[in-house]
Structure formats: C-alpha cells, structure tokens
Amino acid sequence: MRRRQSIRTYDSQNISETHLQLIKDYIEREANFIGPFGRKGRVELVQVNNNVTV
C-alpha cells in the first residue's frame, strides 16, 4: 500500500478560483486526512492544462 497511486482524468473545464481556494483550504487542514487508525493520508492537488501537468 505504500506505493499506491490513484490517477484520474476529468473534464477539461476550468474550476473557479473560489472553488480552487476551497479545495486548497480543505487539503491544508491535517485533521481532514486522519484515518481510522490514526495515520495521516496524503493528498496532492496537481493542476493540468490540456491533460499536461502544469
């Protein structure tokens, strides 16, 4: 499980700056990623343009 990855491709429509900030604020709160056994999960937001990482 240490090397598990989940990679997704979605619609190319941009999200608003407001929604992007809400997502970033959520990711920054460590308490949102504490699992049932007390371990912390890791989430990384990767922005892309035309399915290419920015």
N, CA, C and O of each residue as an XYZ file, in Angstrom:
216
protein
N       0.805     -1.202      0.000
C       0.000      0.000      0.000
C       0.851      1.270      0.000
O       0.339      2.331     -0.357
N       2.102      1.210      0.377
C       2.923      2.425      0.414
C       3.057      3.083     -0.948
O       3.179      4.306     -1.019
N       3.040      2.328     -2.017
C       3.274      2.865     -3.353
C       1.984      3.019     -4.149
O       2.031      3.238     -5.359
N       0.849      2.910     -3.499
C      -0.428      3.001     -4.198
C      -0.629      4.401     -4.764
O      -0.337      5.393     -4.098
N      -1.124      4.478     -5.984
C      -1.417      5.747     -6.623
C      -2.805      5.693     -7.236
O      -3.262      4.640     -7.679
N      -3.461      6.823     -7.255
C      -4.741      6.943     -7.926
C      -4.625      8.128     -8.871
O      -4.444      9.264     -8.432
N      -4.728      7.867    -10.152
C      -4.569      8.913    -11.158
C      -5.872      9.014    -11.930
O      -6.382      8.013    -12.433
N      -6.404     10.210    -12.023
C      -7.689     10.427    -12.684
C      -7.565     11.473    -13.785
O      -6.719     12.365    -13.721
N      -8.408     11.349    -14.781
C      -8.517     12.349    -15.829
C      -9.973     12.786    -15.882
O     -10.877     11.952    -15.921
N     -10.195     14.085    -15.884
C     -11.540     14.630    -15.850
C     -11.759     15.612    -16.994
O     -10.884     15.830    -17.831
N     -12.926     16.184    -17.003
C     -13.314     17.184    -17.989
C     -12.302     18.326    -18.011
O     -11.750     18.684    -16.970
N     -12.062     18.882    -19.155
C     -11.061     19.949    -19.283
C     -11.586     21.331    -18.877
O     -10.872     22.326    -19.010
N     -12.812     21.398    -18.388
C     -13.389     22.672    -17.951
C     -12.674     23.170    -16.695
O     -12.480     22.408    -15.748
N     -12.285     24.444    -16.686
C     -11.599     25.033    -15.536
C     -12.554     25.207    -14.361
O     -13.752     25.423    -14.544
N     -11.998     25.108    -13.140
C     -12.801     25.411    -11.956
C     -12.547     26.865    -11.574
O     -11.532     27.454    -11.945
N     -13.475     27.421    -10.836
C     -13.344     28.829    -10.447
C     -12.253     28.992     -9.394
O     -11.898     28.042     -8.695
N     -11.735     30.192     -9.293
C     -10.719     30.493     -8.265
C     -11.284     30.251     -6.870
O     -10.562     29.809     -5.976
N     -12.566     30.540     -6.680
C     -13.216     30.326     -5.383
C     -13.204     28.848     -5.013
O     -12.858     28.488     -3.888
N     -13.582     27.992     -5.960
C     -13.582     26.551     -5.698
C     -12.165     26.026     -5.493
O     -11.937     25.175     -4.633
N     -11.227     26.520     -6.267
C      -9.836     26.095     -6.107
C      -9.333     26.442     -4.707
O      -8.658     25.631     -4.073
N      -9.656     27.629     -4.227
C      -9.221     28.033     -2.888
C      -9.883     27.182     -1.805
O      -9.242     26.832     -0.814
N     -11.159     26.849     -1.988
C     -11.849     25.981     -1.026
C     -11.176     24.613     -0.952
O     -11.001     24.062      0.134
N     -10.805     24.071     -2.096
C     -10.124     22.771     -2.134
C      -8.771     22.858     -1.438
O      -8.423     21.985     -0.643
N      -8.008     23.908     -1.733
C      -6.694     24.079     -1.104
C      -6.822     24.232      0.406
O      -6.029     23.665      1.158
N      -7.814     24.995      0.853
C      -8.034     25.168      2.298
C      -8.344     23.832      2.963
O      -7.844     23.549      4.051
N      -9.165     23.010      2.316
C      -9.505     21.700      2.859
C      -8.275     20.806      2.955
O      -8.067     20.137      3.967
N      -7.466     20.795      1.910
C      -6.267     19.952      1.881
C      -5.265     20.379      2.950
O      -4.560     19.535      3.505
N      -5.193     21.669      3.246
C      -4.231     22.165      4.238
C      -4.566     21.751      5.663
O      -3.680     21.744      6.517
N      -5.833     21.402      5.948
C      -6.237     21.016      7.303
C      -5.911     19.551      7.555
O      -6.585     18.656      7.045
N      -4.876     19.319      8.344
C      -4.398     17.962      8.626
C      -5.494     17.058      9.176
O      -5.518     15.863      8.879
N      -6.395     17.614      9.973
C      -7.451     16.816     10.598
C      -8.359     16.155      9.556
O      -9.009     15.154      9.858
N      -8.412     16.689      8.355
C      -9.267     16.116      7.314
C      -8.715     14.805      6.757
O      -9.417     14.106      6.027
N      -7.477     14.461      7.088
C      -6.853     13.287      6.495
C      -6.357     12.267      7.507
O      -5.523     11.425      7.177
N      -6.860     12.330      8.736
C      -6.510     11.342      9.747
C      -7.431     10.139      9.565
O      -8.654     10.265      9.642
N      -6.836      8.977      9.323
C      -7.592      7.760      9.070
C      -8.077      7.092     10.338
O      -7.818      7.584     11.436
N      -8.780      5.973     10.202
C      -9.373      5.295     11.362
C      -8.340      4.724     12.332
O      -8.677      4.456     13.485
N      -7.103      4.531     11.903
C      -6.075      4.003     12.787
C      -5.085      5.087     13.212
O      -4.002      4.784     13.712
N      -5.467      6.363     13.008
C      -4.644      7.472     13.472
C      -3.542      7.908     12.520
O      -2.801      8.843     12.822
N      -3.423      7.254     11.387
C      -2.398      7.631     10.415
C      -2.926      8.740      9.517
O      -4.132      8.859      9.300
N      -2.011      9.548      9.000
C      -2.389     10.665      8.142
C      -2.229     10.279      6.675
O      -1.183      9.782      6.258
N      -3.284     10.517      5.903
C      -3.229     10.299      4.462
C      -2.576     11.508      3.790
O      -2.420     12.567      4.398
N      -2.202     11.326      2.532
C      -1.563     12.411      1.786
C      -2.357     12.661      0.516
O      -2.688     11.732     -0.222
N      -2.657     13.928      0.273
C      -3.372     14.332     -0.929
C      -2.565     15.428     -1.595
O      -2.081     16.355     -0.945
N      -2.434     15.304     -2.898
C      -1.693     16.305     -3.656
C      -2.582     16.788     -4.798
O      -3.086     15.984     -5.583
N      -2.770     18.091     -4.887
C      -3.548     18.685     -5.961
C      -2.597     19.039     -7.090
O      -1.685     19.847     -6.919
N      -2.816     18.428     -8.242
C      -1.951     18.658     -9.394
C      -2.775     19.348    -10.472
O      -3.732     18.781    -11.000
N      -2.391     20.569    -10.786
C      -3.121     21.298    -11.819
C      -2.576     20.938    -13.191
O      -1.370     20.765    -13.369
N      -3.483     20.828    -14.163
C      -3.093     20.474    -15.527
C      -3.752     21.417    -16.537
O      -4.783     22.028    -16.256
N      -3.146     21.520    -17.696
C      -3.700     22.217    -18.849
C      -3.668     21.255    -20.010
O      -2.605     20.731    -20.344
N      -4.813     21.005    -20.640
C      -4.888     20.093    -21.782
C      -4.268     18.734    -21.466
O      -3.519     18.180    -22.272
N      -4.588     18.204    -20.286
C      -4.092     16.901    -19.810
C      -2.569     16.842    -19.699
O      -1.981     15.768    -19.824
N      -1.926     17.993    -19.467
C      -0.488     18.066    -19.257
C      -0.259     18.772    -17.919
O      -0.817     19.844    -17.685
N       0.557     18.182    -17.041
C       0.828     18.772    -15.740
C       1.472     20.138    -15.898
O       2.391     20.328    -16.696
N       0.962     21.093    -15.109
C       1.486     22.460    -15.159
C       2.649     22.590    -14.205
O       3.238     23.665    -14.093
